[in-house]
Amino acid sequence: PGFLFSMSPFAKLLRQPLVPLSLASIHRFAKGIPAAKAVDLSRNFLLEQLPIRHAVVAQDLLDSAAMDLPGSDRLLLRYKALIDSYEQLHSDAKAGTTHDPVALSEAFAKAARDNLGAIEQDVSYLESQLRGGVPTSTVESLMQKTHTHLITIRLLIGQHHNLLRQVHQPSERPPSVVASLTVPEVVELCQNTAEDCRAFCVEKHGEAPEVKVSGPARPQQGSTQSLVVEGHVHYILMELLKNAMRAELELWGQDVADAPPISVVVSSKDTELGIRVSDVGGGIPAHRRPYVWNWFYSTAPVSEPTYTYSKDFGAQFTGYGMGLAMARTYADIAGGSMSIRVVPGHGTDAYVWMNRLGTHEID
C-alpha cells in the first residue's frame, strides 16, 4: 500500500488546496443560483475536493501506527480506488459527448453513491476486526478520524443529491442537508426522537419509561436559528435516551411506570445550542465512567439476535459499543462536544452542546 500511495497522482493531490468545510458553508452552498447551475457547481466541486480529502486521510493513515491494525490496509486501498474512480469520472466528463450539467451530475451522483457504499463496507469490516480487541489510543484515533471523514463525505454527497432533487422537484424546501431550526423546532425534533426511542424500547423490553421534552424555562425572545443536521441530532439523542431507558428499566424493574420521566431540555444562547438528558437510573458506576466514550465499549451485555420473531430479533437496543463514541463525533462535527455527570445512586445527566452558527471547521 505504501508504494501505491507514493505514486502520482496521490502526491500531487496532497499539494492541492483543501477547501475548508463547515455546516454553515454546506448550508449556504449555491443559494440563490438556478438549480441546474447549482448541481453543476456541486459536481465540479466534489470532483475536485473528494479525491483530495481521500488522499489526506489516507496519508494520515499511512503515516500512523494504525497501519499495524487489522483491516487498515483494506481501507487504505479503498481510498486509492476512490481517488482513481473520481479522476476517471473527471476524465470521462471532459471526453464525453454530452455537456448537459444535469445529466453529468446524475451520472456523478450514481457513482458517488456507489463509492460511498463501498467505503462504508470497508469501515464496517475495519470495525469487525477491531471489536473485542484491547482499546488503545491508536484505535481511538483511527476510529475518530475514519468516521469524521465518512460523515463529511456523506454530507457532501447528500447535499449533491438534494440539489439534484431540486432540479426535478423545485417546490421542495431549500436543498440542504443542514437545517436552520428554531429552538421550538429542535424541541419538536427531540420529541419525535423520544417517541421513536420509546417505541423501540417497548418492542425490545415490553415497556418504556416516560420522556418529557421541554424548551428553556424562560422563553427566549426572537427567533434564534440553529444550523443542525437533523439526522445527527436524532442519533445523539437516541443514544442518550436508550442508555437512560435501559438504566431505569434495570433499576426500577416492574415499577418503572412509577419512575419520574426522563427529562430532555433544549435551549440556546449566544453561539451555543444545548441539550440535557436526565434520568433516575441510579447513575453509571464509577469504575465504568472513564470508558463510556471509548469505541467498542459498552456497559450492556452483548446478545446474539435470534432469527425468529421475538424481542431479540433484528437490531439490539444497546450493546454495540459504538453509540456514545459516534454521538460525540457528531457533536464534534457540529463544533461542540458531550459530557456526563453522575449523582451516585440517583441518576445520570448527559449534556450535549453544539455551535448553533455552524461555523466550526469540519475535519
Secondary structure as UniProt FT lines:
FT   TURN            2..3
FT   HELIX           4..6
FT   TURN            8..9
FT   HELIX           10..14
FT   HELIX           23..28
FT   TURN            29..32
FT   HELIX           35..63
FT   HELIX           65..68
FT   TURN            70..71
FT   HELIX           72..95
FT   HELIX           101..130
FT   TURN            131..132
FT   HELIX           137..168
FT   TURN            170..171
FT   STRAND          179..181
FT   HELIX           183..205
FT   STRAND          211..214
FT   STRAND          226..228
FT   HELIX           230..252
FT   HELIX           253..258
FT   STRAND          262..269
FT   TURN            270..271
FT   STRAND          272..278
FT   TURN            286..288
FT   HELIX           289..291
FT   TURN            292..293
FT   TURN            295..296
FT   TURN            311..312
FT   HELIX           323..333
FT   TURN            334..335
FT   STRAND          337..343
FT   TURN            344..346
FT   STRAND          347..355
FT   TURN            356..357
//
